[in-house]
Amino acid sequence: MDHRDILTRFKNGDLGREQAAALLTGAHPDSAAGGAPLTTAVARPRAAVSQPPPARALTTAPAGGGPSAPVDGYAITALHGRFPEADGLDAFWHTAVLGGRDAGRRTGGSLGGVDDFDAVFFGLTPQGAALMDPQERLLLEVLWQTLETAGCTGARLDTLTAADGEPRAVGVYVAHGPVGRAVVAQEPAGDAPVAAGAGVGLPARLSTLLDLRGPGHCVGGGEAAFLVALHQALSALRAGECGAALVGAVDLRLDPARRHPEGGEEGEGVGAVLLRPLAAARAAGDTIHAVVRATAVAHPGRRARDAAADGLARRALAAAGVTAAGVGLRETEATVSATTGDTGAATGLAALVRAVLQLRHGTLLPAPGDSSAVPWVRPYDESGRELPRRATVAVRPTAGNTAAHVLLEEPPRRGPELIAAGPAAASGELVLLSAPTPEHLAATARRLADRVLSADAVEDGTQDDRRLLAALARELRLGRAVRDCRLAVVARDNGELGAALRAFADDRDGVDDRDGAGAGGARGSVRCADLRAAQGPGVLSGELPETRAYLAALWRGRRLDALARLWLAGVDVTAADTAGAAPVLPLPTSALLRRPLREAGCPGTDGPTPS
């Protein structure tokens, strides 16, 4: 960098006075007294509707030295969440968009139904589930749904490996509010009792229940807790300790002592994201919701809160090689409180969800005092080159807690791609579905039928419709866990599949499985089996390489009837599917049938509540 470049960057505000002087004199930038590596001002939380002047070209390295910009980032391949009056991210976005139109709209509130849980789905007894802390139960649900959204609860999960090749290497990092219970529950497999809801034991217990084999850590308390957990998860990914990382947060205000001391709005929330290295996510065809470019975490010591927050902002921007002018949105604990209230340990999660959704929709949510959302005008550099939208998520330190800063970027654009690998088959596709009980199977089949019969489905009988059906069938085979209650159906198009699944679900209504119904057989074009009482490995051992070769040959030869019969006999035919790589197809998650849990550990008399 010559003197002219240094002076130009000083004039533009990219360099501080002391930093510029250090560069001009040849001194190390860190030795300049009071030097600040980057300007600390970040763009307002919303942009004007009119086109702003072109942004300055982004630097390829942080001004004044520091770590070099990373070649890649980390992809958010799935996210899921529940907040007051918003059970799901679509509802959350709708509530946030309306926030500016109704100034009197109430923020905060409770999630509701926190004592309802589907113990059977997770292999737990109602008694054991009742002894778990409600926060742990909510986290278990949302972590599973996040994995399912990413298509990573089945055969794909084994492809998430650590640097040493260990499969299912998914880290679990959890931020939580104060735990109300520390009791003992029995593991579903009959192992020794473990402490349920005992704070630091949450990641280990959740990893055991989900059979995940990566590292984990628990961060308790503080509004920045989720962002701190995310920072730790990225460190594990960077070190090769895991191939993906689940980062979750939950905070429930069940204890009256946690009511807001100043009469403010208390909020609750639970959610999670799945992180993978960006290059791996793109190669696997994952859905990428946003890219984490950099994180920074630190305790403020005895510094003022604002000074500590500004220092973290500079550090995060410098790590990504981005100037403050390149950031168009800033989400903080203040912007979140307008939507969710004071959500405690889930504050950073809510802020990150808001930022990701604004990046996804290209829309800036109403800021305090504004009336409506506005389009997020795309930035350009001096030469007119299009730049990615960027956002920061920051939580300042409070009451001595840690502060955190995260830099997000919209995902890279992907070219047109086929929704399924290989040609579409006019003869039909084999669709396989499984669940822990016939009741779950019927509820999940109905949910899938609603999806394929929706108004957005492609016209029946077209080539695109058959390709979509092939992609859906393949996604169910590779993306979903294999359970004991199974169905198989061969369909030629979405309409035929939807009608068959809906008829199966309708036929299941009112059937009492305690009388032995649903043990197997055919219902219309759908064949089903209940293998919960099966003994031994079944007709074939999936562990043998000869078995895998045989099953792979059946898939290549499209021996759909033989594969269906083996599937219903207890063989896992999904792991031998060798159709090749294809993009992940987002599908509805498996149905959870939540039931009220009594304090004594027995299910309530009410019927199940589908999730």
C-alpha positions as CSV (number, residue, x, y, z in Angstrom):
1,M,0.0,0.0,0.0
2,D,1.6,3.3,-1.1
3,H,1.2,6.7,0.6
4,R,-1.6,7.8,-1.8
5,D,-3.7,4.7,-0.9
6,I,-3.1,5.3,2.8
7,L,-4.2,8.9,2.5
8,T,-7.2,8.1,0.4
9,R,-8.4,5.4,2.9
10,F,-7.8,7.9,5.8
11,K,-10.0,10.5,3.9
12,N,-12.7,7.9,3.3
13,G,-12.8,6.9,7.0
14,D,-11.4,3.4,6.5
15,L,-8.3,4.3,8.6
16,G,-8.0,6.1,11.9
17,R,-5.6,9.0,12.3
18,E,-3.1,7.0,14.4
19,Q,-3.3,4.0,12.2
20,A,-2.6,6.1,9.1
21,A,0.3,7.7,10.8
22,A,1.7,4.3,11.7
23,L,1.5,3.1,8.2
24,L,3.1,6.3,6.8
25,T,6.0,6.1,9.2
26,G,6.5,2.3,8.9
27,A,5.6,1.6,12.5
28,H,3.5,-1.5,13.3
29,P,-0.2,-0.4,13.4
30,D,-0.7,-2.1,16.8
31,S,1.9,0.2,18.3
32,A,0.0,3.4,17.5
33,A,-1.4,4.7,20.7
34,G,-5.2,4.6,20.8
35,G,-5.4,3.4,17.2
36,A,-8.7,1.9,16.0
37,P,-8.4,-0.5,13.1
38,L,-11.8,0.3,11.6
39,T,-14.5,2.9,12.0
40,T,-17.1,1.7,14.5
41,A,-20.2,3.2,13.0
42,V,-22.5,0.6,11.4
43,A,-25.3,1.4,9.0
44,R,-28.7,2.2,10.4
45,P,-31.0,-0.9,11.0
46,R,-32.9,0.0,7.8
47,A,-32.2,1.7,4.5
48,A,-34.0,4.4,2.6
49,V,-36.4,3.2,-0.1
50,S,-34.6,5.3,-2.7
51,Q,-31.3,4.1,-4.2
52,P,-28.3,5.2,-2.0
53,P,-25.1,6.3,-3.5
54,P,-22.8,3.4,-4.5
55,A,-20.8,2.0,-1.6
56,R,-17.1,2.1,-1.5
57,A,-15.2,-0.9,-2.8
58,L,-14.7,-3.4,0.0
59,T,-11.1,-4.0,1.1
60,T,-9.7,-7.5,0.7
61,A,-7.8,-7.3,4.0
62,P,-8.6,-5.5,7.2
63,A,-7.2,-2.0,7.4
64,G,-4.2,-1.7,9.5
65,G,-3.2,-5.4,9.6
66,G,-4.9,-8.0,11.6
67,P,-6.0,-11.5,10.5
68,S,-6.4,-12.1,6.8
69,A,-9.9,-12.4,5.4
70,P,-11.2,-16.0,5.4
71,V,-11.4,-17.8,2.0
72,D,-14.8,-19.1,2.9
73,G,-17.5,-18.9,5.6
74,Y,-19.9,-21.1,7.4
75,A,-23.3,-21.9,6.0
76,I,-26.5,-21.9,8.0
77,T,-28.2,-24.8,6.3
78,A,-31.3,-25.0,8.5
79,L,-33.0,-23.0,11.2
80,H,-36.1,-23.5,13.2
81,G,-37.7,-21.6,16.1
82,R,-40.7,-20.9,18.2
83,F,-41.6,-17.6,19.8
84,P,-44.7,-16.1,21.5
85,E,-47.5,-15.8,19.0
86,A,-45.2,-17.3,16.3
87,D,-44.9,-21.1,16.2
88,G,-42.5,-21.3,13.3
89,L,-40.4,-18.9,11.3
90,D,-43.1,-18.0,8.8
91,A,-45.3,-16.9,11.6
92,F,-42.4,-15.1,13.2
93,W,-41.7,-13.1,10.0
94,H,-45.4,-12.2,9.6
95,T,-45.4,-10.9,13.2
96,A,-42.2,-8.9,12.7
97,V,-43.5,-7.4,9.5
98,L,-46.7,-6.3,11.2
99,G,-44.8,-4.9,14.2
100,G,-44.4,-1.5,12.7
101,R,-48.0,-1.1,11.5
102,D,-49.5,-1.6,14.9
103,A,-47.6,0.5,17.5
104,G,-49.8,-0.9,20.2
105,R,-49.1,-4.5,19.4
106,R,-48.1,-6.5,22.4
107,T,-44.5,-7.9,22.4
108,G,-43.3,-10.7,24.6
109,G,-45.5,-13.4,26.1
110,S,-45.3,-17.1,26.7
111,L,-44.8,-20.0,24.3
112,G,-47.7,-22.0,25.7
113,G,-47.9,-25.8,25.7
114,V,-44.5,-26.3,27.3
115,D,-45.8,-29.2,29.3
116,D,-46.9,-31.0,26.2
117,F,-44.4,-33.5,24.7
118,D,-44.2,-36.5,22.4
119,A,-42.2,-38.9,24.5
120,V,-42.8,-41.9,22.3
121,F,-41.3,-40.2,19.2
122,F,-37.9,-39.8,21.1
123,G,-37.9,-43.2,22.6
124,L,-38.7,-42.0,26.1
125,T,-41.3,-43.1,28.6
126,P,-43.9,-40.5,29.7
127,Q,-42.5,-40.8,33.2
128,G,-38.9,-40.0,32.1
129,A,-40.1,-37.2,29.9
130,A,-42.1,-35.6,32.8
131,L,-38.9,-35.5,34.9
132,M,-37.0,-33.6,32.2
133,D,-36.8,-29.8,32.5
134,P,-39.3,-28.2,30.1
135,Q,-36.4,-26.3,28.4
136,E,-34.7,-29.6,27.6
137,R,-37.8,-31.1,26.1
138,L,-38.3,-28.0,23.9
139,L,-34.6,-28.1,22.8
140,L,-34.9,-31.8,21.9
141,E,-37.8,-31.1,19.7
142,V,-36.3,-28.1,17.9
143,L,-32.9,-29.8,17.4
144,W,-34.6,-32.8,15.8
145,Q,-36.7,-30.5,13.5
146,T,-33.7,-28.5,12.5
147,L,-31.9,-31.7,11.5
148,E,-34.9,-32.9,9.6
149,T,-35.2,-29.5,7.8
150,A,-31.6,-30.0,6.6
151,G,-32.3,-33.6,5.5
152,C,-29.8,-34.9,8.0
153,T,-31.7,-37.5,10.2
154,G,-31.2,-40.4,7.9
155,A,-28.4,-41.8,5.7
156,R,-27.0,-38.2,5.1
157,L,-26.2,-37.9,8.8
158,D,-23.5,-40.5,8.4
159,T,-21.8,-38.3,5.8
160,L,-21.2,-35.5,8.4
161,T,-17.8,-36.6,9.5
162,A,-15.0,-35.2,11.6
163,A,-11.5,-34.8,10.3
164,D,-10.7,-38.3,11.4
165,G,-13.6,-39.8,9.5
166,E,-15.9,-40.3,12.5
167,P,-19.5,-40.4,11.1
168,R,-22.5,-38.5,12.6
169,A,-20.0,-36.0,13.9
170,V,-22.4,-33.2,14.8
171,G,-21.6,-30.9,17.6
172,V,-24.3,-29.7,20.0
173,Y,-23.9,-26.2,21.5
174,V,-26.7,-25.0,23.8
175,A,-27.6,-21.7,25.4
176,H,-30.3,-21.8,28.1
177,G,-32.0,-19.8,30.8
178,P,-32.0,-20.9,34.4
179,V,-32.8,-24.6,34.8
180,G,-35.7,-25.3,37.1
181,R,-35.2,-29.0,37.7
182,A,-32.2,-31.2,38.3
183,V,-33.7,-34.7,38.7
184,V,-32.9,-38.2,37.5
185,A,-34.5,-39.8,34.4
186,Q,-33.8,-43.2,33.0
187,E,-32.2,-43.4,29.5
188,P,-34.5,-45.1,26.9
189,A,-32.0,-47.9,26.3
190,G,-31.8,-48.9,29.9
191,D,-28.5,-47.2,30.6
192,A,-27.5,-45.8,34.0
193,P,-29.6,-42.9,35.1
194,V,-28.4,-39.4,34.2
195,A,-29.2,-36.0,35.5
196,A,-31.9,-34.5,33.3
197,G,-31.9,-30.8,32.8
198,A,-28.8,-30.4,34.9
199,G,-27.5,-27.4,32.8
200,V,-24.0,-28.5,31.7
201,G,-25.3,-32.0,30.9
202,L,-27.7,-30.8,28.3
203,P,-25.5,-31.2,25.2
204,A,-24.4,-34.7,26.3
205,R,-27.9,-35.9,26.9
206,L,-29.3,-34.4,23.7
207,S,-26.4,-35.9,21.8
208,T,-27.2,-39.3,23.3
209,L,-30.9,-39.1,22.5
210,L,-30.1,-38.1,18.9
211,D,-27.0,-40.3,18.5
212,L,-24.7,-37.5,17.6
213,R,-21.0,-37.9,18.1
214,G,-19.5,-34.5,18.0
215,P,-18.3,-32.2,20.8
216,G,-20.7,-30.0,22.8
217,H,-20.8,-27.2,25.3
218,C,-23.4,-25.4,27.3
219,V,-23.6,-21.6,27.8
220,G,-25.9,-20.5,30.6
221,G,-27.4,-17.1,31.1
222,G,-26.9,-13.7,29.4
223,E,-28.5,-12.2,26.3
224,A,-25.4,-13.1,24.3
225,A,-25.4,-16.8,25.3
226,F,-26.6,-18.1,21.9
227,L,-24.0,-16.0,20.0
228,V,-21.3,-17.3,22.4
229,A,-22.4,-20.9,21.7
230,L,-22.3,-20.2,18.0
231,H,-18.8,-18.8,18.3
232,Q,-17.7,-22.0,20.1
233,A,-19.3,-24.2,17.5
234,L,-17.4,-22.4,14.7
235,S,-14.2,-23.1,16.6
236,A,-15.0,-26.8,16.6
237,L,-15.8,-26.8,12.9
238,R,-12.6,-24.9,12.1
239,A,-10.6,-27.5,14.1
240,G,-12.2,-30.4,12.3
241,E,-13.8,-31.8,15.4
242,C,-17.1,-32.1,13.7
243,G,-18.6,-32.0,10.2
244,A,-21.6,-29.9,11.3
245,A,-22.8,-28.2,14.5
246,L,-26.2,-27.7,16.0
247,V,-26.5,-24.5,18.0
248,G,-29.7,-24.1,20.0
249,A,-31.1,-21.7,22.6
250,V,-34.1,-21.8,24.9
251,D,-35.4,-19.6,27.7
252,L,-38.6,-20.1,29.5
253,R,-39.8,-17.8,32.4
254,L,-41.6,-20.5,34.4
255,D,-40.3,-19.1,37.7
256,P,-42.2,-16.0,38.9
257,A,-39.0,-14.7,40.4
258,R,-37.8,-14.1,36.8
259,R,-40.4,-11.5,36.0
260,H,-39.0,-8.3,34.6
261,P,-38.1,-6.0,37.6
262,E,-39.1,-2.8,35.7
263,G,-42.4,-4.1,34.4
264,G,-41.1,-4.7,30.9
265,E,-42.3,-7.3,28.5
266,E,-40.9,-10.8,29.3
267,G,-40.5,-13.0,26.3
268,E,-39.7,-16.7,25.7
269,G,-38.1,-18.5,22.8
270,V,-36.5,-21.7,21.5
271,G,-34.7,-22.4,18.3
272,A,-31.6,-23.8,16.6
273,V,-29.5,-23.5,13.5
274,L,-27.3,-26.1,11.7
275,L,-23.9,-24.9,10.6
276,R,-21.5,-26.4,8.0
277,P,-18.4,-25.1,6.2
278,L,-19.7,-23.2,3.2
279,A,-17.7,-25.2,0.7
280,A,-19.1,-28.5,2.0
281,A,-22.6,-27.2,2.1
282,R,-22.5,-26.1,-1.5
283,A,-20.9,-29.4,-2.6
284,A,-23.7,-31.3,-0.9
285,G,-26.5,-29.3,-2.4
286,D,-27.6,-28.0,1.0
287,T,-30.1,-25.1,1.3
288,I,-28.0,-22.1,2.5
289,H,-30.0,-19.5,4.4
290,A,-27.1,-17.2,5.2
291,V,-23.3,-17.3,5.6
292,V,-21.5,-16.6,8.9
293,R,-18.4,-14.6,7.9
294,A,-17.0,-13.8,11.3
295,T,-17.7,-13.9,15.0
296,A,-16.2,-12.1,18.0
297,V,-16.7,-12.7,21.7
298,A,-15.2,-11.1,24.8
299,H,-15.9,-10.1,28.3
300,P,-15.8,-6.3,28.8
301,G,-13.7,-6.3,31.9
302,R,-14.1,-2.9,33.5
303,R,-14.7,-1.1,30.2
304,A,-17.9,0.7,29.4
305,R,-20.5,-1.4,27.6
306,D,-20.4,0.7,24.4
307,A,-16.6,0.6,24.2
308,A,-16.6,-3.1,24.6
309,A,-19.3,-3.5,21.9
310,D,-17.5,-1.2,19.5
311,G,-14.2,-3.1,20.0
312,L,-16.0,-6.4,19.1
313,A,-17.5,-4.8,16.0
314,R,-14.1,-3.8,14.8
315,R,-12.7,-7.2,15.5
316,A,-15.4,-9.1,13.6
317,L,-15.3,-6.8,10.6
318,A,-11.5,-7.0,10.5
319,A,-11.6,-10.8,10.6
320,A,-13.8,-10.8,7.5
321,G,-12.0,-8.1,5.7
322,V,-15.1,-5.9,5.5
323,T,-15.5,-2.2,6.3
324,A,-18.4,-0.8,8.3
325,A,-19.7,0.8,5.1
326,G,-20.3,-2.7,3.7
327,V,-22.9,-3.6,6.4
328,G,-26.5,-2.6,5.7
329,L,-28.3,-3.9,8.8
330,R,-27.6,-4.2,12.4
331,E,-29.7,-6.4,14.7
332,T,-29.2,-5.9,18.5
333,E,-31.0,-6.8,21.7
334,A,-32.9,-3.5,21.3
335,T,-34.3,-4.4,17.9
336,V,-35.3,-7.8,19.0
337,S,-37.2,-6.6,22.1
338,A,-39.6,-4.9,19.8
339,T,-40.7,-8.2,18.4
340,T,-40.2,-10.8,21.1
341,G,-39.7,-8.9,24.3
342,D,-36.9,-9.7,26.7
343,T,-36.0,-13.3,25.7
344,G,-33.0,-13.8,27.9
345,A,-30.6,-16.5,26.7
346,A,-32.6,-16.7,23.4
347,T,-32.1,-13.0,22.6
348,G,-29.1,-13.7,20.3
349,L,-31.1,-16.4,18.6
350,A,-34.0,-14.1,17.9
351,A,-31.7,-11.4,16.6
352,L,-30.0,-13.8,14.3
353,V,-33.3,-15.2,13.0
354,R,-34.5,-11.6,12.3
355,A,-31.3,-10.9,10.3
356,V,-31.4,-14.2,8.3
357,L,-35.1,-13.6,7.4
358,Q,-34.3,-10.1,6.2
359,L,-31.5,-11.4,4.1
360,R,-33.7,-14.1,2.7
361,H,-36.6,-11.8,1.8
362,G,-34.5,-8.8,0.8
363,T,-36.6,-6.7,3.0
364,L,-35.8,-4.6,6.1
365,L,-38.2,-4.9,9.0
366,P,-39.7,-1.9,10.6
367,A,-37.3,-0.1,12.9
368,P,-38.6,1.5,16.1
369,G,-40.7,4.5,15.2
370,D,-41.2,3.3,11.5
371,S,-44.5,2.2,10.2
372,S,-43.7,-0.5,7.7
373,A,-41.0,-2.8,6.1
374,V,-39.1,-1.6,3.1
375,P,-37.1,-3.2,0.3
376,W,-33.5,-3.7,1.1
377,V,-31.7,-1.9,-1.7
378,R,-28.8,-4.0,-3.0
379,P,-25.3,-2.4,-2.5
380,Y,-22.8,-1.8,-5.4
381,D,-19.1,-0.9,-5.4
382,E,-17.6,2.1,-7.2
383,S,-17.4,0.2,-10.4
384,G,-21.0,-0.8,-10.3
385,R,-20.3,-4.4,-9.3
386,E,-23.0,-6.0,-7.2
387,L,-22.1,-6.7,-3.6
388,P,-23.8,-9.1,-1.2
389,R,-26.1,-7.8,1.5
390,R,-24.5,-8.0,4.9
391,A,-25.9,-7.8,8.5
392,T,-24.4,-7.8,11.9
393,V,-26.0,-9.4,15.0
394,A,-24.6,-7.8,18.2
395,V,-25.5,-8.1,21.9
396,R,-23.8,-5.8,24.3
397,P,-22.6,-7.0,27.7
398,T,-25.1,-6.8,30.6
399,A,-24.5,-7.3,34.3
400,G,-21.0,-8.5,33.7
401,N,-21.9,-11.0,31.0
402,T,-20.1,-11.6,27.8
403,A,-20.7,-9.5,24.6
404,A,-20.8,-11.0,21.1
405,H,-20.8,-9.8,17.5
406,V,-21.6,-11.9,14.4
407,L,-21.2,-10.8,10.7
408,L,-23.7,-12.5,8.3
409,E,-23.9,-12.4,4.6
410,E,-26.6,-13.5,2.1
411,P,-25.8,-16.8,0.5
412,P,-24.0,-17.0,-2.9
413,R,-26.3,-17.3,-5.8
414,R,-26.7,-20.7,-7.3
415,G,-27.3,-21.4,-11.0
416,P,-30.2,-23.3,-12.3
417,E,-30.1,-27.0,-11.3
418,L,-32.1,-30.1,-11.6
419,I,-34.3,-31.0,-8.6
420,A,-33.4,-34.7,-9.0
421,A,-30.4,-36.7,-10.2
422,G,-31.0,-38.7,-13.3
423,P,-34.0,-38.9,-15.7
424,A,-37.5,-38.9,-14.4
425,A,-39.2,-42.3,-14.6
426,A,-42.6,-42.6,-16.3
427,S,-43.1,-46.0,-14.6
428,G,-43.3,-44.4,-11.1
429,E,-41.2,-43.8,-8.0
430,L,-41.0,-45.8,-4.8
431,V,-41.9,-43.6,-1.9
432,L,-40.8,-44.9,1.6
433,L,-42.0,-43.4,4.8
434,S,-41.5,-44.5,8.4
435,A,-42.4,-43.4,12.0
436,P,-42.2,-44.8,15.5
437,T,-45.9,-45.8,15.7
438,P,-48.8,-46.2,13.2
439,E,-50.4,-43.1,14.6
440,H,-47.2,-41.1,13.9
441,L,-47.0,-42.7,10.4
442,A,-50.6,-41.6,9.5
443,A,-50.0,-38.1,10.8
444,T,-46.8,-37.7,8.8
445,A,-48.4,-39.2,5.7
446,R,-51.2,-36.6,5.9
447,R,-48.7,-33.8,6.3
448,L,-46.8,-35.0,3.2
449,A,-50.0,-35.4,1.3
450,D,-51.0,-31.8,2.0
451,R,-47.6,-30.7,0.7
452,V,-47.8,-32.6,-2.6
453,L,-51.4,-31.7,-3.2
454,S,-50.9,-28.0,-2.4
455,A,-51.7,-25.3,-5.0
456,D,-47.9,-24.9,-5.6
457,A,-47.5,-28.4,-6.9
458,V,-46.6,-28.8,-10.5
459,E,-49.3,-30.0,-13.0
460,D,-49.9,-33.7,-12.9
461,G,-48.3,-35.9,-15.6
462,T,-45.6,-33.4,-16.7
463,Q,-41.9,-34.1,-16.9
464,D,-41.2,-31.5,-14.2
465,D,-43.9,-33.2,-12.0
466,R,-42.2,-36.5,-12.3
467,R,-38.8,-35.0,-11.6
468,L,-40.2,-33.4,-8.4
469,L,-41.7,-36.7,-7.4
470,A,-38.3,-38.4,-7.9
471,A,-36.6,-35.7,-5.8
472,L,-39.2,-36.1,-3.0
473,A,-38.9,-39.9,-3.0
474,R,-35.1,-39.7,-2.8
475,E,-35.2,-37.0,-0.1
476,L,-37.3,-39.3,2.1
477,R,-34.9,-42.2,1.6
478,L,-31.7,-40.2,2.3
479,G,-32.9,-37.5,4.7
480,R,-35.1,-39.2,7.2
481,A,-34.5,-41.7,10.0
482,V,-35.6,-45.3,9.6
483,R,-38.2,-46.2,12.1
484,D,-40.3,-49.3,12.9
485,C,-43.6,-48.5,11.4
486,R,-43.3,-48.2,7.6
487,L,-45.2,-47.7,4.4
488,A,-44.3,-48.1,0.8
489,V,-46.2,-46.8,-2.3
490,V,-45.3,-46.6,-6.0
491,A,-46.7,-43.5,-7.6
492,R,-46.5,-42.0,-11.1
493,D,-47.1,-38.3,-10.2
494,N,-47.7,-36.0,-7.2
495,G,-51.5,-36.3,-7.5
496,E,-51.4,-40.0,-7.3
497,L,-49.0,-40.0,-4.3
498,G,-51.0,-37.3,-2.5
499,A,-54.3,-39.2,-2.9
500,A,-52.7,-42.5,-1.8
501,L,-51.2,-41.0,1.3
502,R,-54.3,-39.1,2.3
503,A,-56.4,-42.2,1.8
504,F,-54.0,-44.1,4.1
505,A,-54.2,-41.4,6.7
506,D,-58.0,-41.3,6.6
507,D,-58.2,-45.1,6.9
508,R,-55.9,-44.9,10.0
509,D,-58.3,-42.5,11.8
510,G,-60.1,-44.2,14.6
511,V,-58.0,-47.4,14.5
512,D,-56.9,-48.5,18.0
513,D,-53.5,-50.1,17.7
514,R,-53.8,-51.7,21.2
515,D,-56.2,-54.2,19.5
516,G,-53.4,-55.2,17.1
517,A,-54.7,-53.3,14.1
518,G,-52.1,-51.9,11.8
519,A,-49.7,-54.8,12.1
520,G,-49.2,-54.7,8.3
521,G,-50.9,-55.3,5.0
522,A,-52.1,-53.1,2.2
523,R,-54.4,-50.1,2.3
524,G,-55.3,-49.2,-1.2
525,S,-52.1,-48.7,-3.1
526,V,-50.1,-48.2,0.1
527,R,-48.5,-51.2,1.8
528,C,-47.5,-50.9,5.5
529,A,-45.9,-52.9,8.3
530,D,-45.5,-52.5,12.0
531,L,-42.1,-54.0,13.0
532,R,-42.1,-52.9,16.7
533,A,-42.4,-56.6,17.8
534,A,-40.0,-58.0,15.3
535,Q,-37.2,-60.2,16.6
536,G,-33.6,-60.3,15.3
537,P,-32.1,-58.6,12.3
538,G,-34.8,-59.7,9.8
539,V,-34.4,-61.3,6.4
540,L,-31.1,-59.6,5.5
541,S,-28.2,-58.1,7.5
542,G,-27.5,-54.6,6.3
543,E,-24.0,-54.7,7.8
544,L,-22.7,-57.1,5.2
545,P,-21.1,-55.6,2.1
546,E,-22.8,-58.3,0.0
547,T,-26.2,-57.1,1.2
548,R,-25.3,-53.5,0.3
549,A,-24.2,-54.6,-3.1
550,Y,-27.4,-56.6,-3.6
551,L,-29.6,-53.7,-2.6
552,A,-27.6,-51.2,-4.7
553,A,-28.2,-53.5,-7.7
554,L,-31.9,-53.5,-7.0
555,W,-31.9,-49.7,-7.0
556,R,-30.0,-49.6,-10.2
557,G,-32.3,-52.0,-11.9
558,R,-35.4,-50.2,-10.4
559,R,-36.7,-53.4,-8.8
560,L,-39.2,-51.3,-6.9
561,D,-41.5,-54.1,-5.8
562,A,-38.6,-56.2,-4.4
563,L,-37.2,-53.1,-2.6
564,A,-40.7,-52.4,-1.1
565,R,-41.1,-55.9,0.2
566,L,-37.6,-55.9,1.8
567,W,-38.4,-52.5,3.4
568,L,-41.6,-53.8,4.9
569,A,-39.8,-56.9,6.1
570,G,-37.4,-54.8,8.2
571,V,-34.4,-54.2,5.8
572,D,-33.0,-50.7,5.6
573,V,-32.9,-50.3,1.9
574,T,-32.2,-46.6,2.0
575,A,-28.4,-46.7,2.8
576,A,-27.7,-48.5,-0.5
577,D,-29.4,-45.9,-2.6
578,T,-26.6,-44.9,-5.1
579,A,-28.5,-42.4,-7.2
580,G,-25.8,-39.8,-6.8
581,A,-25.6,-36.3,-5.4
582,A,-28.6,-34.0,-5.6
583,P,-29.8,-30.8,-3.9
584,V,-31.6,-31.2,-0.6
585,L,-35.3,-30.8,-1.1
586,P,-37.1,-29.1,1.9
587,L,-40.0,-31.2,3.1
588,P,-42.4,-30.9,6.0
589,T,-41.0,-32.3,9.2
590,S,-42.3,-35.5,10.8
591,A,-45.4,-35.1,12.9
592,L,-45.0,-34.8,16.6
593,L,-48.0,-35.9,18.6
594,R,-47.6,-33.9,21.8
595,R,-49.6,-34.9,24.9
596,P,-49.8,-33.2,28.3
597,L,-47.4,-34.6,30.9
598,R,-48.6,-34.9,34.4
599,E,-46.2,-34.3,37.3
600,A,-46.5,-38.0,38.1
601,G,-45.2,-38.8,34.7
602,C,-48.4,-40.1,33.1
603,P,-49.9,-38.9,29.9
604,G,-53.0,-36.8,30.1
605,T,-56.4,-38.1,29.1
606,D,-56.6,-35.6,26.2
607,G,-55.8,-36.7,22.7
608,P,-52.5,-35.9,21.0
609,T,-51.8,-32.5,19.7
610,P,-50.1,-32.6,16.3
611,S,-47.2,-30.2,16.1
